[in-house]
Amino acid sequence: MKRYYYLIMLLVVSACGPIYNTEYSYTPPESSGGHACIAQCTVGKSQCLQIEELKAERCESISQSDRDYCEADIAWRKGRDPKWYECVPDSCDVDTEQCENAFRVCYQTCGGKVEAVTRCVANCSSIPQQQAR
């Protein structure tokens, strides 16, 4: 039940403020060695993303097993079907941000340039305007 409370609070709070999105542009290094290095960064990123996907699949499997157990336990102990909120599965989101961050660091280490541009994409009118001095 706590999980739903926190999710609802997060949605309420995030609905009020601006939402930002950061986009990255990549400029490769000029050397062939730099290009080979970046190819290794790309392989590392792919492997990282695969690992994160496997973690999420494992989490979903465990979460479903836990839910099945919970439902069976309620049916056995209380002799009824569980209510929708009694056996809520865990959230199993894929965390790709660490893979993206590692790729950007690797790219720059290889001599490439990474530029970030952050823009407001929603609720932008709620951003306070700075006063001119």
C-alpha positions in Angstrom: 0.0 0.0 0.0 2.9 2.3 0.8 4.2 1.9 -2.8 1.0 3.3 -4.2 1.1 6.3 -1.8 4.6 7.2 -2.9 3.7 6.7 -6.6 0.7 9.0 -6.3 2.7 11.6 -4.4 5.4 11.5 -7.1 2.9 12.0 -9.8 1.2 14.9 -8.0 4.5 16.6 -7.4 5.9 16.1 -10.9 2.7 17.3 -12.4 3.2 20.8 -10.9 6.8 21.5 -12.0 8.5 21.8 -15.3 9.8 18.6 -17.0 13.2 18.7 -18.7 14.8 16.5 -21.4 18.5 16.4 -22.1 19.7 15.5 -25.6 23.3 14.7 -26.4 25.2 15.3 -29.6 28.4 13.4 -30.4 31.4 14.6 -32.4 33.8 11.7 -33.1 37.6 12.1 -32.8 39.6 12.5 -36.0 42.0 9.7 -35.5 41.4 6.1 -36.6 42.5 4.9 -33.1 39.8 7.1 -31.6 37.2 5.5 -34.0 38.3 2.1 -32.9 38.1 3.1 -29.3 34.6 4.4 -29.8 33.6 1.1 -31.4 34.7 -0.6 -28.1 32.5 1.9 -26.2 29.6 0.9 -28.3 30.2 -2.8 -27.6 30.4 -2.0 -23.9 27.1 0.0 -24.0 25.4 -2.9 -25.8 26.6 -5.4 -23.2 25.5 -3.1 -20.4 22.0 -2.7 -22.0 21.7 -6.5 -22.4 22.6 -7.0 -18.7 20.0 -4.5 -17.6 17.4 -6.2 -19.7 18.2 -9.6 -18.2 18.0 -8.0 -14.7 14.5 -6.7 -15.5 13.4 -10.0 -16.9 14.7 -11.8 -13.7 13.0 -9.2 -11.5 9.7 -9.7 -13.4 9.9 -13.5 -13.0 10.6 -13.2 -9.3 7.8 -10.6 -8.9 5.3 -12.8 -10.7 6.3 -15.8 -8.4 5.8 -13.6 -5.4 2.4 -12.5 -6.6 1.3 -16.0 -7.3 2.5 -17.1 -3.8 0.6 -14.1 -2.2 -2.6 -14.9 -4.1 -2.4 -18.6 -3.2 -1.7 -17.8 0.4 -4.7 -15.5 0.7 -6.9 -18.0 -1.1 -5.7 -20.8 1.3 -5.8 -18.8 4.6 -8.8 -16.6 4.0 -10.7 -18.8 1.5 -11.3 -16.0 -1.0 -9.7 -14.3 -4.0 -7.3 -11.5 -3.1 -8.3 -7.9 -3.6 -6.4 -6.1 -6.4 -4.2 -4.2 -3.9 -3.2 -7.1 -1.7 -0.6 -8.8 -4.1 0.9 -5.9 -6.0 4.0 -7.0 -8.1 7.3 -5.1 -7.7 8.2 -2.6 -10.4 11.0 -3.9 -12.6 12.0 -1.0 -14.8 15.1 -1.2 -17.0 17.8 1.2 -15.8 19.6 2.3 -18.9 20.9 5.6 -17.6 24.0 4.1 -16.1 24.8 2.5 -19.5 24.3 5.8 -21.3 26.5 7.7 -18.7 29.3 5.1 -19.0 29.1 5.4 -22.8 29.4 9.2 -22.7 32.5 9.0 -20.4 34.1 6.3 -22.6 33.3 8.4 -25.8 35.1 11.4 -24.3 38.0 9.3 -23.1 38.5 8.2 -26.7 38.9 11.8 -27.7 35.3 12.4 -28.9 33.2 15.4 -27.8 29.8 15.1 -26.1 27.6 18.1 -25.8 24.4 18.1 -23.7 21.5 20.4 -24.3 18.7 20.5 -21.7 15.3 21.9 -22.6 12.0 22.2 -20.9 9.5 19.9 -22.6 6.4 20.3 -20.3 4.9 22.7 -17.8 7.5 25.3 -18.9 5.3 28.2 -18.0 5.9 27.4 -14.3 9.6 28.3 -14.6 10.1 31.5 -12.7 11.6 34.2 -14.9 14.8 35.7 -13.6 14.6 39.5 -13.0 16.9 41.7 -15.1 19.5 43.5 -13.1 
